Amino acid sequence: MNANPEFIDYVKALFVPLGELKEGKFFGGFAFKSRVKQFAMIMGNTVFLC
């Protein structure tokens, strides 16, 4: 299930107040990391938070 690029951009904008984040592909989706801990991923058009 691929992450929608427009949705990824939208979620990135929501996470701006969190400061600098690492991001990248994750099993067909998209992942967000703060330092070395992954805390969120996008699969399709759904955001999963850890």
QUIWOZI-V776588 format. One record per pair of residues at least 24 apart in sequence whose C-alpha atoms are under 6 Angstrom apart, sorted by the first residue. I is the first residue (numbers start at 1). GAP is how many residues later the second one is. D is the distance in Angstrom with one decimal. If there is no record, write none. Layout:
# QUIWOZI-V776588
i | gap | d
I | GAP | D
I | GAP | D
This chain:
# QUIWOZI-V776588
i | gap | d
1 | 27 | 5.9
1 | 43 | 5.4
2 | 26 | 5.1
2 | 27 | 5.3
2 | 42 | 5.3
3 | 26 | 4.9
3 | 40 | 5.3
3 | 41 | 4.3
